[in-house]
Amino acid sequence: MQEVTAGQVGLTIGLALVSAVGFLLLRCQGKGRPFGPAGRRLAVTIIVLTGLVSASVALVGGIVLDEYLSTLLGAVAPSGLWFSQVRAGEAERRTLGKEMATFWLVSLLARLDQAMAEDQRGWCERRLDDSWTVHELSLAAIRYHERVCDRLTPEERRKERVHARLEAIERRLDVAALIEDGASRSKAVAALGGSRHTKQARYERYLNDLTRLHGILRHDAESDLLRLLASAYRAGHRSLPVYVPPSRSRTVTEPVRPHP
């Protein structure tokens, strides 16, 4: 049996914590931001608990193993964070012992996923404004689409369907704009039939209530815009500025003239 030194304890714990951070970031890549406002405490908790558990196992092993081998074990052990991502597809391999040993980690990771989704939703919603007109919403979608395309690779753009989402937004808002301008029912019917994005039974059900149809079309367009923004968030483009319509930006920047 070997004596565990204070230096070995510090090094093992340090490596385990650093490894836990790295594997957590690797696990969350493309899923969200683990250190966002809602998930920060959970992420730190997962890192500390995983690092300490891994380091403890390694240090206990250090009593019977080589000093350097046990330290290496402490650095590699947090890889369980990464492998837990694929556990869902391995239900047939689970055992009661494995479930009991990893329940705390799986539970915390599930809560972290929910927190990351909450952060993503809040980030996206802050880039929409309920007071925008249909025209301003369309301009915002075009601007955000340009920014997202600049950030994503061609393969990522195809995967996220960013062009299809913009087309769906524009076609729905085209019909909503017609209704806003007082178009007749027959014109609304013709406009709905002009695109696969609007030629849907759920829209046709509201042709006798164009005001309701307008609201549904706008809601669906906003939902698609939120999905488009989520693509930018997951790609790490979180510095994307909030769109300000040209007319409103002039209002904001125009200096206040003193009264004579």
BALOBA-1460 file (C-alpha; in Angstrom, 3 decimals):
// residues 260
<rec num="1" residu="m" x="0.000" y="0.000" z="0.000"/>
<rec num="2" residu="q" x="1.244" y="3.441" z="-0.946"/>
<rec num="3" residu="e" x="0.853" y="6.670" z="0.965"/>
<rec num="4" residu="v" x="-1.171" y="9.381" z="-0.778"/>
<rec num="5" residu="t" x="0.616" y="12.733" z="-0.560"/>
<rec num="6" residu="a" x="-0.990" y="16.167" z="-0.316"/>
<rec num="7" residu="g" x="0.491" y="17.086" z="-3.679"/>
<rec num="8" residu="q" x="-1.101" y="14.058" z="-5.294"/>
<rec num="9" residu="v" x="-4.458" y="14.959" z="-3.732"/>
<rec num="10" residu="g" x="-4.320" y="18.518" z="-5.085"/>
<rec num="11" residu="l" x="-3.165" y="17.452" z="-8.530"/>
<rec num="12" residu="t" x="-5.770" y="14.710" z="-8.824"/>
<rec num="13" residu="i" x="-8.646" y="16.960" z="-7.742"/>
<rec num="14" residu="g" x="-7.453" y="19.765" z="-10.038"/>
<rec num="15" residu="l" x="-7.185" y="17.476" z="-13.067"/>
<rec num="16" residu="a" x="-10.568" y="15.908" z="-12.300"/>
<rec num="17" residu="l" x="-12.267" y="19.328" z="-12.131"/>
<rec num="18" residu="v" x="-10.615" y="20.551" z="-15.329"/>
<rec num="19" residu="s" x="-11.567" y="17.289" z="-17.047"/>
<rec num="20" residu="a" x="-15.151" y="17.595" z="-15.813"/>
<rec num="21" residu="v" x="-15.393" y="21.107" z="-17.296"/>
<rec num="22" residu="g" x="-14.029" y="19.913" z="-20.630"/>
<rec num="23" residu="f" x="-16.315" y="16.909" z="-20.879"/>
<rec num="24" residu="l" x="-19.363" y="18.945" z="-19.843"/>
<rec num="25" residu="l" x="-18.665" y="21.499" z="-22.578"/>
<rec num="26" residu="l" x="-18.157" y="18.650" z="-25.040"/>
<rec num="27" residu="r" x="-21.448" y="17.059" z="-24.035"/>
<rec num="28" residu="c" x="-23.364" y="20.331" z="-24.406"/>
<rec num="29" residu="q" x="-21.803" y="21.294" z="-27.737"/>
<rec num="30" residu="g" x="-24.576" y="22.036" z="-30.203"/>
<rec num="31" residu="k" x="-27.208" y="21.723" z="-27.467"/>
<rec num="32" residu="g" x="-26.945" y="24.967" z="-25.564"/>
<rec num="33" residu="r" x="-25.013" y="27.046" z="-23.087"/>
<rec num="34" residu="p" x="-24.295" y="25.172" z="-19.822"/>
<rec num="35" residu="f" x="-23.105" y="28.320" z="-18.029"/>
<rec num="36" residu="g" x="-26.104" y="30.458" z="-18.951"/>
<rec num="37" residu="p" x="-28.162" y="32.284" z="-16.300"/>
<rec num="38" residu="a" x="-30.552" y="29.385" z="-15.650"/>
<rec num="39" residu="g" x="-28.005" y="26.572" z="-15.827"/>
<rec num="40" residu="r" x="-24.892" y="28.102" z="-14.255"/>
<rec num="41" residu="r" x="-25.417" y="26.732" z="-10.729"/>
<rec num="42" residu="l" x="-26.358" y="23.286" z="-12.016"/>
<rec num="43" residu="a" x="-23.292" y="23.203" z="-14.279"/>
<rec num="44" residu="v" x="-20.989" y="24.141" z="-11.388"/>
<rec num="45" residu="t" x="-22.677" y="21.552" z="-9.158"/>
<rec num="46" residu="i" x="-22.206" y="18.836" z="-11.781"/>
<rec num="47" residu="i" x="-18.553" y="19.770" z="-12.275"/>
<rec num="48" residu="v" x="-17.754" y="19.849" z="-8.557"/>
<rec num="49" residu="l" x="-19.599" y="16.633" z="-7.704"/>
<rec num="50" residu="t" x="-18.252" y="14.740" z="-10.708"/>
<rec num="51" residu="g" x="-14.725" y="15.998" z="-10.111"/>
<rec num="52" residu="l" x="-14.773" y="15.164" z="-6.400"/>
<rec num="53" residu="v" x="-16.276" y="11.717" z="-6.910"/>
<rec num="54" residu="s" x="-13.765" y="10.948" z="-9.665"/>
<rec num="55" residu="a" x="-10.858" y="12.256" z="-7.614"/>
<rec num="56" residu="s" x="-11.970" y="10.305" z="-4.539"/>
<rec num="57" residu="v" x="-12.163" y="7.058" z="-6.490"/>
<rec num="58" residu="a" x="-8.739" y="7.746" z="-8.004"/>
<rec num="59" residu="l" x="-7.162" y="8.591" z="-4.645"/>
<rec num="60" residu="v" x="-8.555" y="5.474" z="-3.031"/>
<rec num="61" residu="g" x="-7.157" y="3.566" z="-5.981"/>
<rec num="62" residu="g" x="-3.853" y="5.314" z="-5.391"/>
<rec num="63" residu="i" x="-3.425" y="3.277" z="-2.231"/>
<rec num="64" residu="v" x="-3.059" y="0.135" z="-4.324"/>
<rec num="65" residu="l" x="-2.174" y="1.561" z="-7.731"/>
<rec num="66" residu="d" x="0.808" y="3.500" z="-8.973"/>
<rec num="67" residu="e" x="0.684" y="7.190" z="-8.002"/>
<rec num="68" residu="y" x="0.672" y="8.457" z="-11.580"/>
<rec num="69" residu="l" x="-1.814" y="5.848" z="-12.752"/>
<rec num="70" residu="s" x="-4.325" y="6.847" z="-10.093"/>
<rec num="71" residu="t" x="-3.910" y="10.547" z="-10.947"/>
<rec num="72" residu="l" x="-4.557" y="9.725" z="-14.599"/>
<rec num="73" residu="l" x="-7.676" y="7.833" z="-13.546"/>
<rec num="74" residu="g" x="-8.954" y="10.934" z="-11.769"/>
<rec num="75" residu="a" x="-8.490" y="13.010" z="-14.924"/>
<rec num="76" residu="v" x="-10.223" y="10.505" z="-17.218"/>
<rec num="77" residu="a" x="-13.110" y="9.467" z="-14.948"/>
<rec num="78" residu="p" x="-15.317" y="12.550" z="-15.665"/>
<rec num="79" residu="s" x="-15.718" y="11.248" z="-19.219"/>
<rec num="80" residu="g" x="-18.901" y="9.751" z="-17.816"/>
<rec num="81" residu="l" x="-20.423" y="13.155" z="-18.580"/>
<rec num="82" residu="w" x="-19.858" y="12.523" z="-22.264"/>
<rec num="83" residu="f" x="-20.934" y="8.901" z="-22.301"/>
<rec num="84" residu="s" x="-24.118" y="9.722" z="-20.395"/>
<rec num="85" residu="q" x="-25.278" y="11.554" z="-23.524"/>
<rec num="86" residu="v" x="-25.640" y="8.266" z="-25.375"/>
<rec num="87" residu="r" x="-27.066" y="6.269" z="-22.473"/>
<rec num="88" residu="a" x="-30.595" y="6.778" z="-23.730"/>
<rec num="89" residu="g" x="-29.857" y="4.624" z="-26.746"/>
<rec num="90" residu="e" x="-28.437" y="1.794" z="-24.685"/>
<rec num="91" residu="a" x="-31.425" y="0.835" z="-22.561"/>
<rec num="92" residu="e" x="-30.822" y="-2.840" z="-23.122"/>
<rec num="93" residu="r" x="-27.367" y="-2.611" z="-21.524"/>
<rec num="94" residu="r" x="-28.451" y="-0.928" z="-18.326"/>
<rec num="95" residu="t" x="-28.169" y="-2.721" z="-15.023"/>
<rec num="96" residu="l" x="-29.565" y="-1.903" z="-11.606"/>
<rec num="97" residu="g" x="-26.091" y="-1.204" z="-10.281"/>
<rec num="98" residu="k" x="-25.325" y="1.197" z="-13.116"/>
<rec num="99" residu="e" x="-28.644" y="2.972" z="-12.643"/>
<rec num="100" residu="m" x="-28.056" y="3.446" z="-8.923"/>
<rec num="101" residu="a" x="-24.477" y="4.636" z="-9.434"/>
<rec num="102" residu="t" x="-25.305" y="7.192" z="-12.117"/>
<rec num="103" residu="f" x="-28.813" y="8.309" z="-11.121"/>
<rec num="104" residu="w" x="-27.606" y="11.512" z="-9.456"/>
<rec num="105" residu="l" x="-25.567" y="12.509" z="-12.508"/>
<rec num="106" residu="v" x="-28.272" y="11.650" z="-15.038"/>
<rec num="107" residu="s" x="-30.834" y="13.567" z="-12.965"/>
<rec num="108" residu="l" x="-28.620" y="16.663" z="-12.765"/>
<rec num="109" residu="l" x="-27.840" y="16.523" z="-16.487"/>
<rec num="110" residu="a" x="-31.557" y="16.291" z="-17.299"/>
<rec num="111" residu="r" x="-32.186" y="19.397" z="-15.187"/>
<rec num="112" residu="l" x="-29.280" y="21.134" z="-16.889"/>
<rec num="113" residu="d" x="-30.773" y="20.339" z="-20.305"/>
<rec num="114" residu="q" x="-34.044" y="21.949" z="-19.186"/>
<rec num="115" residu="a" x="-32.182" y="25.009" z="-17.896"/>
<rec num="116" residu="m" x="-30.262" y="25.352" z="-21.179"/>
<rec num="117" residu="a" x="-33.541" y="25.135" z="-23.106"/>
<rec num="118" residu="e" x="-34.966" y="27.872" z="-20.860"/>
<rec num="119" residu="d" x="-31.943" y="30.099" z="-21.517"/>
<rec num="120" residu="q" x="-32.216" y="29.492" z="-25.247"/>
<rec num="121" residu="r" x="-35.923" y="30.314" z="-25.273"/>
<rec num="122" residu="g" x="-35.371" y="33.545" z="-23.334"/>
<rec num="123" residu="w" x="-32.500" y="34.614" z="-25.620"/>
<rec num="124" residu="c" x="-34.618" y="34.031" z="-28.717"/>
<rec num="125" residu="e" x="-37.718" y="35.746" z="-27.338"/>
<rec num="126" residu="r" x="-35.714" y="38.868" z="-26.463"/>
<rec num="127" residu="r" x="-35.033" y="39.250" z="-30.203"/>
<rec num="128" residu="l" x="-38.737" y="39.457" z="-31.050"/>
<rec num="129" residu="d" x="-41.085" y="42.335" z="-30.285"/>
<rec num="130" residu="d" x="-44.845" y="41.870" z="-30.039"/>
<rec num="131" residu="s" x="-45.325" y="45.492" z="-31.076"/>
<rec num="132" residu="w" x="-43.756" y="44.934" z="-34.506"/>
<rec num="133" residu="t" x="-46.016" y="45.248" z="-37.505"/>
<rec num="134" residu="v" x="-46.193" y="42.401" z="-40.006"/>
<rec num="135" residu="h" x="-43.832" y="44.333" z="-42.269"/>
<rec num="136" residu="e" x="-41.329" y="44.901" z="-39.444"/>
<rec num="137" residu="l" x="-41.510" y="41.225" z="-38.483"/>
<rec num="138" residu="s" x="-40.716" y="40.285" z="-42.082"/>
<rec num="139" residu="l" x="-37.729" y="42.658" z="-42.147"/>
<rec num="140" residu="a" x="-36.481" y="41.206" z="-38.863"/>
<rec num="141" residu="a" x="-36.713" y="37.664" z="-40.258"/>
<rec num="142" residu="i" x="-34.679" y="38.652" z="-43.330"/>
<rec num="143" residu="r" x="-31.996" y="40.363" z="-41.230"/>
<rec num="144" residu="y" x="-31.727" y="37.486" z="-38.761"/>
<rec num="145" residu="h" x="-31.594" y="35.014" z="-41.638"/>
<rec num="146" residu="e" x="-28.647" y="36.892" z="-43.149"/>
<rec num="147" residu="r" x="-26.795" y="36.860" z="-39.837"/>
<rec num="148" residu="v" x="-27.491" y="33.164" z="-39.233"/>
<rec num="149" residu="c" x="-26.317" y="32.229" z="-42.744"/>
<rec num="150" residu="d" x="-23.078" y="34.131" z="-42.170"/>
<rec num="151" residu="r" x="-22.478" y="32.082" z="-39.025"/>
<rec num="152" residu="l" x="-23.407" y="28.580" z="-40.208"/>
<rec num="153" residu="t" x="-21.633" y="26.349" z="-42.678"/>
<rec num="154" residu="p" x="-23.549" y="25.163" z="-45.777"/>
<rec num="155" residu="e" x="-24.067" y="21.763" z="-44.149"/>
<rec num="156" residu="e" x="-25.378" y="23.367" z="-40.956"/>
<rec num="157" residu="r" x="-27.706" y="25.593" z="-42.980"/>
<rec num="158" residu="r" x="-29.183" y="22.532" z="-44.663"/>
<rec num="159" residu="k" x="-29.506" y="20.705" z="-41.373"/>
<rec num="160" residu="e" x="-31.213" y="23.642" z="-39.657"/>
<rec num="161" residu="r" x="-33.387" y="24.325" z="-42.740"/>
<rec num="162" residu="v" x="-32.769" y="28.068" z="-42.413"/>
<rec num="163" residu="h" x="-33.806" y="28.890" z="-45.999"/>
<rec num="164" residu="a" x="-37.023" y="26.866" z="-45.718"/>
<rec num="165" residu="r" x="-37.860" y="28.590" z="-42.430"/>
<rec num="166" residu="l" x="-37.424" y="32.052" z="-43.968"/>
<rec num="167" residu="e" x="-39.619" y="31.091" z="-46.904"/>
<rec num="168" residu="a" x="-42.319" y="29.797" z="-44.552"/>
<rec num="169" residu="i" x="-42.167" y="33.020" z="-42.519"/>
<rec num="170" residu="e" x="-42.438" y="35.242" z="-45.588"/>
<rec num="171" residu="r" x="-45.308" y="33.312" z="-47.172"/>
<rec num="172" residu="r" x="-47.352" y="33.389" z="-43.970"/>
<rec num="173" residu="l" x="-46.674" y="37.069" z="-43.411"/>
<rec num="174" residu="d" x="-47.612" y="37.839" z="-47.042"/>
<rec num="175" residu="v" x="-51.104" y="36.500" z="-46.378"/>
<rec num="176" residu="a" x="-51.270" y="38.253" z="-43.011"/>
<rec num="177" residu="a" x="-50.328" y="41.548" z="-44.694"/>
<rec num="178" residu="l" x="-53.120" y="41.106" z="-47.246"/>
<rec num="179" residu="i" x="-55.608" y="40.616" z="-44.439"/>
<rec num="180" residu="e" x="-54.254" y="43.693" z="-42.650"/>
<rec num="181" residu="d" x="-54.820" y="45.704" z="-45.830"/>
<rec num="182" residu="g" x="-58.485" y="44.663" z="-45.884"/>
<rec num="183" residu="a" x="-58.330" y="41.978" z="-48.562"/>
<rec num="184" residu="s" x="-61.529" y="40.066" z="-49.303"/>
<rec num="185" residu="r" x="-62.095" y="36.448" z="-48.410"/>
<rec num="186" residu="s" x="-61.555" y="35.366" z="-52.020"/>
<rec num="187" residu="k" x="-58.143" y="37.068" z="-52.121"/>
<rec num="188" residu="a" x="-57.191" y="35.402" z="-48.840"/>
<rec num="189" residu="v" x="-58.192" y="32.010" z="-50.278"/>
<rec num="190" residu="a" x="-56.077" y="32.613" z="-53.392"/>
<rec num="191" residu="a" x="-53.106" y="33.752" z="-51.306"/>
<rec num="192" residu="l" x="-53.290" y="30.705" z="-49.046"/>
<rec num="193" residu="g" x="-53.275" y="28.409" z="-52.066"/>
<rec num="194" residu="g" x="-50.180" y="30.040" z="-53.528"/>
<rec num="195" residu="s" x="-47.660" y="28.299" z="-51.252"/>
<rec num="196" residu="r" x="-47.248" y="24.901" z="-49.636"/>
<rec num="197" residu="h" x="-46.518" y="26.699" z="-46.372"/>
<rec num="198" residu="t" x="-49.982" y="28.267" z="-46.277"/>
<rec num="199" residu="k" x="-52.012" y="25.681" z="-48.188"/>
<rec num="200" residu="q" x="-53.025" y="23.901" z="-45.028"/>
<rec num="201" residu="a" x="-56.366" y="22.761" z="-43.680"/>
<rec num="202" residu="r" x="-55.735" y="24.484" z="-40.331"/>
<rec num="203" residu="y" x="-55.670" y="27.852" z="-42.072"/>
<rec num="204" residu="e" x="-58.667" y="27.150" z="-44.289"/>
<rec num="205" residu="r" x="-60.786" y="26.494" z="-41.200"/>
<rec num="206" residu="y" x="-60.552" y="30.180" z="-40.288"/>
<rec num="207" residu="l" x="-61.463" y="31.716" z="-43.641"/>
<rec num="208" residu="n" x="-64.731" y="32.936" z="-42.139"/>
<rec num="209" residu="d" x="-62.802" y="34.789" z="-39.444"/>
<rec num="210" residu="l" x="-59.959" y="36.636" z="-41.152"/>
<rec num="211" residu="t" x="-58.938" y="38.404" z="-37.945"/>
<rec num="212" residu="r" x="-58.366" y="35.048" z="-36.272"/>
<rec num="213" residu="l" x="-56.572" y="33.760" z="-39.373"/>
<rec num="214" residu="h" x="-54.280" y="36.798" z="-39.310"/>
<rec num="215" residu="g" x="-53.337" y="36.062" z="-35.699"/>
<rec num="216" residu="i" x="-52.613" y="32.387" z="-36.387"/>
<rec num="217" residu="l" x="-50.466" y="33.187" z="-39.430"/>
<rec num="218" residu="r" x="-48.454" y="35.713" z="-37.446"/>
<rec num="219" residu="h" x="-48.065" y="33.313" z="-34.516"/>
<rec num="220" residu="d" x="-46.782" y="30.550" z="-36.797"/>
<rec num="221" residu="a" x="-44.359" y="32.964" z="-38.475"/>
<rec num="222" residu="e" x="-43.018" y="34.034" z="-35.069"/>
<rec num="223" residu="s" x="-42.617" y="30.385" z="-34.045"/>
<rec num="224" residu="d" x="-40.542" y="29.700" z="-37.161"/>
<rec num="225" residu="l" x="-38.464" y="32.806" z="-36.477"/>
<rec num="226" residu="l" x="-37.784" y="31.545" z="-32.948"/>
<rec num="227" residu="r" x="-36.554" y="28.261" z="-34.451"/>
<rec num="228" residu="l" x="-34.348" y="30.208" z="-36.844"/>
<rec num="229" residu="l" x="-32.866" y="32.179" z="-33.954"/>
<rec num="230" residu="a" x="-32.361" y="28.956" z="-32.007"/>
<rec num="231" residu="s" x="-30.076" y="27.786" z="-34.820"/>
<rec num="232" residu="a" x="-27.853" y="30.801" z="-34.214"/>
<rec num="233" residu="y" x="-27.895" y="30.225" z="-30.454"/>
<rec num="234" residu="r" x="-26.865" y="26.593" z="-30.732"/>
<rec num="235" residu="a" x="-24.093" y="27.584" z="-33.149"/>
<rec num="236" residu="g" x="-22.658" y="29.947" z="-30.536"/>
<rec num="237" residu="h" x="-23.740" y="33.179" z="-32.249"/>
<rec num="238" residu="r" x="-25.065" y="34.645" z="-29.010"/>
<rec num="239" residu="s" x="-23.803" y="38.156" z="-29.692"/>
<rec num="240" residu="l" x="-26.480" y="38.523" z="-32.383"/>
<rec num="241" residu="p" x="-27.886" y="42.040" z="-31.866"/>
<rec num="242" residu="v" x="-31.591" y="42.663" z="-31.395"/>
<rec num="243" residu="y" x="-33.141" y="43.896" z="-34.626"/>
<rec num="244" residu="v" x="-34.443" y="47.470" z="-34.542"/>
<rec num="245" residu="p" x="-36.740" y="48.477" z="-37.437"/>
<rec num="246" residu="p" x="-35.403" y="51.462" z="-39.440"/>
<rec num="247" residu="s" x="-38.304" y="53.730" z="-38.529"/>
<rec num="248" residu="r" x="-37.825" y="53.050" z="-34.819"/>
<rec num="249" residu="s" x="-34.054" y="53.422" z="-34.939"/>
<rec num="250" residu="r" x="-34.490" y="56.923" z="-36.370"/>
<rec num="251" residu="t" x="-36.879" y="57.716" z="-33.567"/>
<rec num="252" residu="v" x="-34.394" y="56.488" z="-30.955"/>
<rec num="253" residu="t" x="-31.352" y="58.279" z="-32.377"/>
<rec num="254" residu="e" x="-33.069" y="61.551" z="-33.285"/>
<rec num="255" residu="p" x="-31.859" y="64.228" z="-30.823"/>
<rec num="256" residu="v" x="-34.378" y="66.052" z="-28.689"/>
<rec num="257" residu="r" x="-34.545" y="69.681" z="-29.728"/>
<rec num="258" residu="p" x="-34.966" y="72.228" z="-26.951"/>
<rec num="259" residu="h" x="-38.047" y="74.401" z="-26.989"/>
<rec num="260" residu="p" x="-37.389" y="77.977" z="-28.095"/>
